[in-house]
Amino acid sequence: MILPIVAYGADVLRKTGKDISADYPELQKLIADMWETMYASNGVGLAAPQINRDIRLFVVDSQQMFANMDEEETLLYPDRPGIKQVFINAQVEELLGDDWAYNEGCLSIPKIREDIYRAEEVTIRFMDENFTEHVKTFDGITARVILHEYDHIEGKLFIDYLKPLKRKLLKGKLDDISKGKVNVDYKMMFVK
C-alpha cells in the first residue's frame, strides 16, 4: 500500500526514533509498504518518520541511482552497483574520510535541493528485516543515502546542514511546504 509522505513541519520529523523489536505489529507489511511508497515517490531511501512512525526503521535502494546514470558516470563512485537494504535500530559506529558535497533532496521537503557535505564512509550497526544483526561499512552514494535516512531517525533533516543565511532564504519555500502549497506527483500528508 502506498502511504502518504509526511511534509516538512510535522513534529514526527523532529523526533528521535524508538528502537523496535521483532514483534513490532505488522512489521513485514510496514516494510513492504515502505518499499512501495518509496518507489511510487521516485525515492532512493525512506525512513519511518516520513510515513508518520517515530521508530528506527529505514529502507535504502541506491541501486536505482546507478541505474539512472550513464556507465561512465558510475565509474566516479566506488560503491556501484549499490545496495537494497532494510535498516532497523541502526546506530552509526564511525564516520570516515573527507566530507564531500552532493546535491540532496528529500521526499518530505519537495522541490528543494541543496549541496550537502557528508563523510565518504559510514560504518553502521543495524538489524535487517529478519532481525539479523550486521555491522557494515558503506561508501560513496550509498553511504550518503544511508546517512540521509539515518538523520531522519535521529530527528534531523538535510536542511539542518545549511548555513543560517541559506536557511533564511529558503524559509518562504519551507513555510509553503508545511502549509501544503506545493505540487508533487506522490501522496503527501501536511501539517494543519
C-alpha positions in Angstrom: 0.0 0.0 0.0 1.3 3.4 -0.9 1.4 5.6 2.2 1.4 9.4 2.3 4.8 11.1 2.8 4.8 13.5 5.9 5.7 17.0 4.8 8.2 19.4 6.4 6.8 20.9 9.5 5.4 17.7 11.1 6.6 17.0 14.6 7.4 13.4 13.8 10.2 14.6 11.5 12.0 16.1 14.6 11.6 13.2 16.9 14.4 10.7 17.7 13.0 7.3 16.7 12.4 4.5 19.1 14.0 1.0 18.8 11.6 -1.7 17.8 11.6 -5.5 18.4 10.9 -8.4 16.0 7.3 -8.5 17.3 6.5 -4.9 16.2 2.9 -5.1 14.8 2.8 -6.0 11.1 6.4 -5.2 10.6 6.8 -7.1 7.4 3.8 -5.4 5.9 5.1 -2.0 7.0 8.5 -2.7 5.3 6.7 -3.8 2.1 4.5 -0.6 2.2 7.7 1.5 2.7 9.3 0.0 -0.4 6.1 0.5 -2.4 5.8 4.1 -1.1 9.5 4.9 -1.8 9.3 3.6 -5.4 6.0 5.3 -6.1 7.6 8.6 -5.0 10.8 8.0 -7.0 12.9 8.0 -3.9 16.1 6.0 -3.2 15.5 5.9 0.6 12.6 6.3 3.0 12.6 6.5 6.8 9.7 5.6 9.1 9.3 9.2 10.4 8.5 10.2 6.8 5.4 7.9 6.9 4.4 9.2 10.4 6.1 6.5 12.5 8.6 7.5 15.2 10.6 4.3 15.0 14.2 3.4 14.0 13.4 1.9 10.6 14.5 2.9 7.1 15.0 1.4 3.7 17.6 2.2 1.0 17.9 1.3 -2.6 21.0 3.0 -4.0 21.0 0.7 -7.0 18.4 2.9 -8.6 20.8 5.9 -8.6 23.3 3.9 -10.6 20.6 2.6 -13.0 19.8 6.2 -13.9 23.5 7.1 -14.6 25.4 6.5 -17.8 28.2 3.9 -17.5 31.0 6.5 -17.5 29.4 8.4 -14.6 29.0 5.3 -12.5 32.8 4.9 -12.6 33.1 8.0 -10.3 31.5 6.1 -7.4 33.3 3.2 -5.7 30.0 1.7 -4.3 28.4 0.8 -7.6 26.1 -1.1 -8.2 24.7 0.0 -4.8 22.5 -1.9 -2.3 18.9 -2.6 -1.5 18.7 -2.9 2.3 16.3 -2.6 5.3 17.9 -0.9 8.4 16.3 -1.5 11.8 17.5 0.1 15.1 20.6 1.5 13.2 23.4 3.1 15.1 26.3 4.8 13.3 29.6 3.4 14.6 32.1 5.5 12.7 32.3 8.2 10.0 35.5 8.1 7.9 37.1 10.0 5.0 36.7 13.5 3.8 33.3 15.3 3.7 32.2 15.7 0.1 29.3 17.7 -1.4 26.3 16.2 -3.3 23.1 17.9 -4.3 20.5 16.3 -2.0 16.7 16.4 -1.9 14.1 14.9 0.4 10.6 13.5 -0.3 9.4 15.4 2.9 10.9 18.6 1.5 9.9 18.5 -2.2 11.2 21.0 -4.8 14.2 21.9 -2.7 17.7 20.6 -3.4 21.0 21.8 -1.9 24.6 20.7 -1.8 25.2 18.9 1.5 28.6 17.8 2.8 28.7 14.2 4.3 31.5 11.8 5.2 32.8 9.5 2.4 32.2 6.3 4.5 30.0 5.2 7.3 30.2 2.1 9.5 26.8 1.3 10.8 25.3 -1.4 13.1 21.8 -2.5 12.2 19.3 -5.3 12.1 17.8 -6.4 8.8 14.2 -7.4 8.2 14.8 -10.8 9.8 16.4 -9.2 12.9 19.9 -10.5 12.0 22.5 -8.0 13.2 25.0 -6.6 10.8 28.0 -4.2 11.2 28.9 -2.9 7.7 30.9 -0.1 6.1 29.4 1.7 3.1 30.9 4.4 1.0 30.1 6.8 -1.9 26.5 7.5 -2.8 25.3 4.5 -0.7 26.9 6.0 2.4 25.2 9.3 1.6 21.7 7.8 1.2 22.2 5.8 4.5 23.3 8.9 6.4 20.4 11.0 5.0 17.9 8.3 6.1 19.7 7.8 9.4 19.4 11.5 10.1 15.6 11.1 9.8 15.5 8.5 12.6 17.6 11.0 14.7 15.1 13.8 14.0 17.4 15.7 11.7 16.8 17.0 8.1 19.3 17.7 5.3 18.4 21.4 5.5 19.9 21.4 9.1 23.4 21.3 7.4 22.8 24.6 5.6 24.3 27.8 6.7 21.9 30.1 8.5 21.7 32.6 5.7 20.8 29.8 3.2 18.1 28.5 5.6 16.7 32.0 5.9 16.5 32.3 2.1 14.5 29.1 2.0 12.1 30.0 4.8 9.3 31.0 2.5 9.5 27.8 0.5 9.7 25.7 3.6 6.6 27.5 5.1 4.8 26.8 1.8 5.6 23.1 2.0 4.4 22.9 5.6 1.1 24.5 4.6 0.6 22.2 1.6 1.4 24.8 -1.0 3.5 22.5 -3.2 2.6 20.3 -6.1 4.1 16.8 -6.2 3.2 13.6 -8.0 3.0 11.5 -4.9 0.7 11.3 -1.8 1.7 13.7 1.0 0.4 14.5 4.5 0.6 18.1 5.6 0.5 19.8 9.0 -2.8 21.6 9.6 
